Amino acid sequence: MKASLFLRIASVLTLIHCVLHTLGGVFGSPKHGREEISVIETMKLHQFDVFGSLRSYWDFFFGYGLFVTIALLIAAILFWLLAIIVQTNPACVKSIVSLLFFNYFGMAIVSWRYFFLPPAVIELLIAACLALAFISIRRQ
């Protein structure tokens, strides 16, 4: 199979990951009971000065969630663009694909250790697509 197909699959998987992270993780409502709601309210209420800006732990939590959404969206677009570029300049794409493979493999480990299984699985699938794209590039 061609590297461009694996990169497009990685792009679609990353876009799905982006949408699910955004809907469930960033804008989803907690449904684990009153204790979790109490924790969230405490995160919102406790504010502190950060380089002249008054912020809460919730601001950081929510902001980092949005960072991940933006990064996943950009990665999905990047994978799609690399699928186009690999057809004319595979040597240029090879090192980028290998770097992104290590990124997603590392993300899978962090997700498995600190979050939960579904994001780790989709990140492993994306890493596998990138590894297959890399192998396909080497064969060209």
Secondary structure, 3 states (H helix, E strand, C coil): CCHHHHHHHHHHHHHHHHHHHHHHHHCCCCCCCHHHHHHHHHHHHCEEEECCEEEEHHHHHHHHHHHHHHHHHHHHHHHHHHHHHCCCCHHHHHHHHHHHHHHHHHHHHHHHHHCCHHHHHHHHHHHHHHHHHHHHHHHC
